[in-house]
Amino acid sequence: MLVIRPGMTLAARVAETHGSRGLLMIANAALAAELPDGVKAGDTLRLRVQEASSDRIVMRMESDAQQVQQQPTVVPVPLPGGQLAHVYVNEREGEGGQTAGGGGQVAITYQSPQLGALDFRLALDGGALTAQVMAKEGAPYELARTQATELQEALHTATGRPVQLSVTARHDPFDAYA
């Protein structure tokens, strides 16, 4: 199963072309696509996902210059106990998401050695901060839930804004073959 999300960068091979339409091979999956001018069968393309829904995927072809320019910035963030978290920033000003009220939003995934992936979604809307934490079911979720009040207070202290926080269990998909 191929999971495609906005912001991902993918390599695709052009399997065949028919005018402006063609067939792309991405991770052994064939996708019918509308192709830009100058693309021919056999080309390998570097594509950045702009939009992904159940019925449509929009990707932009990246040049080598764009790829160099869009290398993620690594920001070290101190954690309790003297450890550092490394936050990878991929989007630049003007490219991030906007909420309905005109505020900004960001999604962060922290790969914890003990708890696995923790997903954070932060949105600034009006004068308030909305935060969502998604953790794997079981111990990671229970720990996130018990620490929710502490996180909410820390976010309020850091931003000086009211904070609405929700913690949800993430149901990770799995592939099963008979």
PEJOPE-V802664 format. One record per residue. N is the residue number from 1. RES is the residue in three letters. SS is DSSP state (H for helix, E for strand, - for the rest). PSI is psi in degrees with one decimal (* if undefined). OMEGA is omega in whole degrees, -180 to 180 (999 if undefined). Layout:
# PEJOPE-V802664
n:N res:RES ss:SS psi:PSI omega:OMEGA
n:N res:RES ss:SS psi:PSI omega:OMEGA
This chain:
# PEJOPE-V802664
n:1 res:MET ss:- psi:130.3 omega:-180
n:2 res:LEU ss:- psi:120.0 omega:178
n:3 res:VAL ss:- psi:124.0 omega:-179
n:4 res:ILE ss:- psi:126.5 omega:-179
n:5 res:ARG ss:- psi:150.7 omega:176
n:6 res:PRO ss:- psi:139.9 omega:-180
n:7 res:GLY ss:- psi:-19.2 omega:180
n:8 res:MET ss:- psi:148.3 omega:172
n:9 res:THR ss:E psi:128.8 omega:-175
n:10 res:LEU ss:E psi:151.5 omega:171
n:11 res:ALA ss:E psi:134.7 omega:-179
n:12 res:ALA ss:E psi:141.3 omega:174
n:13 res:ARG ss:E psi:134.1 omega:178
n:14 res:VAL ss:E psi:111.4 omega:-177
n:15 res:ALA ss:E psi:-40.7 omega:178
n:16 res:GLU ss:E psi:156.6 omega:178
n:17 res:THR ss:E psi:147.9 omega:176
n:18 res:HIS ss:E psi:86.8 omega:-175
n:19 res:GLY ss:- psi:-126.0 omega:-179
n:20 res:SER ss:- psi:1.0 omega:180
n:21 res:ARG ss:E psi:158.5 omega:179
n:22 res:GLY ss:E psi:-173.9 omega:-179
n:23 res:LEU ss:E psi:122.5 omega:178
n:24 res:LEU ss:E psi:140.9 omega:174
n:25 res:MET ss:E psi:116.5 omega:179
n:26 res:ILE ss:E psi:116.0 omega:180
n:27 res:ALA ss:- psi:49.0 omega:179
n:28 res:ASN ss:- psi:17.7 omega:175
n:29 res:ALA ss:E psi:135.0 omega:180
n:30 res:ALA ss:E psi:128.5 omega:178
n:31 res:LEU ss:E psi:126.8 omega:173
n:32 res:ALA ss:E psi:137.9 omega:-174
n:33 res:ALA ss:E psi:154.5 omega:168
n:34 res:GLU ss:E psi:126.9 omega:-172
n:35 res:LEU ss:- psi:148.3 omega:175
n:36 res:PRO ss:- psi:162.1 omega:178
n:37 res:ASP ss:- psi:145.5 omega:175
n:38 res:GLY ss:- psi:-4.7 omega:179
n:39 res:VAL ss:- psi:133.9 omega:-178
n:40 res:LYS ss:- psi:161.9 omega:179
n:41 res:ALA ss:- psi:136.4 omega:-180
n:42 res:GLY ss:- psi:-18.0 omega:179
n:43 res:ASP ss:- psi:146.5 omega:171
n:44 res:THR ss:E psi:127.6 omega:-176
n:45 res:LEU ss:E psi:145.7 omega:172
n:46 res:ARG ss:E psi:118.1 omega:-173
n:47 res:LEU ss:E psi:137.8 omega:174
n:48 res:ARG ss:E psi:127.4 omega:-179
n:49 res:VAL ss:E psi:121.9 omega:180
n:50 res:GLN ss:E psi:-37.3 omega:-175
n:51 res:GLU ss:E psi:138.8 omega:178
n:52 res:ALA ss:E psi:121.2 omega:176
n:53 res:SER ss:- psi:179.8 omega:-177
n:54 res:SER ss:- psi:-21.0 omega:-178
n:55 res:ASP ss:- psi:-4.0 omega:-176
n:56 res:ARG ss:- psi:139.5 omega:175
n:57 res:ILE ss:E psi:128.1 omega:177
n:58 res:VAL ss:E psi:123.3 omega:180
n:59 res:MET ss:E psi:149.5 omega:178
n:60 res:ARG ss:E psi:134.4 omega:178
n:61 res:MET ss:E psi:133.0 omega:-180
n:62 res:GLU ss:- psi:141.7 omega:174
n:63 res:SER ss:- psi:170.2 omega:178
n:64 res:ASP ss:H psi:-38.4 omega:-180
n:65 res:ALA ss:H psi:-41.4 omega:179
n:66 res:GLN ss:H psi:-38.6 omega:-179
n:67 res:GLN ss:H psi:-44.0 omega:178
n:68 res:VAL ss:H psi:-42.5 omega:-178
n:69 res:GLN ss:H psi:-29.5 omega:-174
n:70 res:GLN ss:- psi:19.4 omega:175
n:71 res:GLN ss:- psi:137.5 omega:-178
n:72 res:PRO ss:- psi:145.5 omega:174
n:73 res:THR ss:E psi:131.1 omega:179
n:74 res:VAL ss:E psi:121.7 omega:-180
n:75 res:VAL ss:E psi:116.5 omega:177
n:76 res:PRO ss:E psi:132.0 omega:180
n:77 res:VAL ss:E psi:122.1 omega:-179
n:78 res:PRO ss:E psi:139.6 omega:178
n:79 res:LEU ss:- psi:160.8 omega:175
n:80 res:PRO ss:H psi:146.1 omega:180
n:81 res:GLY ss:H psi:7.7 omega:176
n:82 res:GLY ss:H psi:4.5 omega:179
n:83 res:GLN ss:- psi:164.7 omega:177
n:84 res:LEU ss:E psi:137.9 omega:169
n:85 res:ALA ss:E psi:140.0 omega:178
n:86 res:HIS ss:E psi:111.4 omega:-179
n:87 res:VAL ss:E psi:127.2 omega:180
n:88 res:TYR ss:E psi:118.1 omega:-179
n:89 res:VAL ss:E psi:116.2 omega:-178
n:90 res:ASN ss:- psi:-29.9 omega:-176
n:91 res:GLU ss:- psi:150.8 omega:179
n:92 res:ARG ss:- psi:165.7 omega:180
n:93 res:GLU ss:- psi:136.0 omega:180
n:94 res:GLY ss:- psi:-13.9 omega:180
n:95 res:GLU ss:- psi:-11.9 omega:-177
n:96 res:GLY ss:- psi:171.0 omega:-180
n:97 res:GLY ss:E psi:156.5 omega:176
n:98 res:GLN ss:E psi:140.7 omega:175
n:99 res:THR ss:- psi:171.1 omega:-178
n:100 res:ALA ss:- psi:-33.3 omega:-179
n:101 res:GLY ss:- psi:5.8 omega:177
n:102 res:GLY ss:- psi:-1.2 omega:179
n:103 res:GLY ss:- psi:172.4 omega:-180
n:104 res:GLY ss:E psi:163.0 omega:176
n:105 res:GLN ss:E psi:154.4 omega:-179
n:106 res:VAL ss:E psi:147.6 omega:175
n:107 res:ALA ss:E psi:132.3 omega:-178
n:108 res:ILE ss:E psi:136.9 omega:172
n:109 res:THR ss:E psi:123.6 omega:177
n:110 res:TYR ss:E psi:123.3 omega:178
n:111 res:GLN ss:E psi:101.0 omega:180
n:112 res:SER ss:E psi:132.5 omega:179
n:113 res:PRO ss:- psi:-34.0 omega:-178
n:114 res:GLN ss:- psi:-34.2 omega:-171
n:115 res:LEU ss:- psi:-6.5 omega:-177
n:116 res:GLY ss:E psi:-156.1 omega:-176
n:117 res:ALA ss:E psi:129.0 omega:173
n:118 res:LEU ss:E psi:120.8 omega:-179
n:119 res:ASP ss:E psi:131.5 omega:178
n:120 res:PHE ss:E psi:133.3 omega:174
n:121 res:ARG ss:E psi:122.3 omega:-180
n:122 res:LEU ss:E psi:134.5 omega:179
n:123 res:ALA ss:E psi:133.4 omega:176
n:124 res:LEU ss:E psi:113.6 omega:-177
n:125 res:ASP ss:E psi:118.9 omega:-174
n:126 res:GLY ss:- psi:-127.0 omega:179
n:127 res:GLY ss:- psi:6.5 omega:-175
n:128 res:ALA ss:E psi:155.9 omega:176
n:129 res:LEU ss:E psi:127.9 omega:174
n:130 res:THR ss:E psi:127.8 omega:-179
n:131 res:ALA ss:E psi:137.7 omega:176
n:132 res:GLN ss:E psi:133.1 omega:176
n:133 res:VAL ss:E psi:129.5 omega:177
n:134 res:MET ss:E psi:122.6 omega:-179
n:135 res:ALA ss:E psi:153.6 omega:179
n:136 res:LYS ss:E psi:143.2 omega:178
n:137 res:GLU ss:- psi:151.5 omega:178
n:138 res:GLY ss:- psi:-143.3 omega:-175
n:139 res:ALA ss:H psi:-43.1 omega:179
n:140 res:PRO ss:H psi:-43.0 omega:179
n:141 res:TYR ss:H psi:-45.8 omega:-179
n:142 res:GLU ss:H psi:-41.7 omega:178
n:143 res:LEU ss:H psi:-44.1 omega:179
n:144 res:ALA ss:H psi:-40.2 omega:-180
n:145 res:ARG ss:H psi:-42.0 omega:-179
n:146 res:THR ss:H psi:-23.6 omega:-180
n:147 res:GLN ss:- psi:5.8 omega:-174
n:148 res:ALA ss:H psi:-43.6 omega:-178
n:149 res:THR ss:H psi:-41.4 omega:178
n:150 res:GLU ss:H psi:-42.5 omega:178
n:151 res:LEU ss:H psi:-43.1 omega:-180
n:152 res:GLN ss:H psi:-43.8 omega:178
n:153 res:GLU ss:H psi:-40.3 omega:179
n:154 res:ALA ss:H psi:-40.7 omega:178
n:155 res:LEU ss:H psi:-40.0 omega:178
n:156 res:HIS ss:H psi:-44.3 omega:179
n:157 res:THR ss:H psi:-41.6 omega:-177
n:158 res:ALA ss:H psi:-34.1 omega:-175
n:159 res:THR ss:H psi:-21.6 omega:-175
n:160 res:GLY ss:- psi:16.4 omega:-178
n:161 res:ARG ss:- psi:155.9 omega:172
n:162 res:PRO ss:- psi:143.7 omega:-176
n:163 res:VAL ss:E psi:127.9 omega:172
n:164 res:GLN ss:E psi:118.0 omega:-175
n:165 res:LEU ss:E psi:136.2 omega:172
n:166 res:SER ss:E psi:143.5 omega:177
n:167 res:VAL ss:E psi:125.1 omega:-180
n:168 res:THR ss:E psi:152.2 omega:176
n:169 res:ALA ss:E psi:132.7 omega:178
n:170 res:ARG ss:E psi:130.4 omega:178
n:171 res:HIS ss:- psi:96.6 omega:-178
n:172 res:ASP ss:- psi:135.2 omega:178
n:173 res:PRO ss:- psi:158.1 omega:174
n:174 res:PHE ss:- psi:153.8 omega:177
n:175 res:ASP ss:- psi:135.3 omega:176
n:176 res:ALA ss:- psi:130.4 omega:180
n:177 res:TYR ss:- psi:138.2 omega:179
n:178 res:ALA ss:- psi:* omega:999
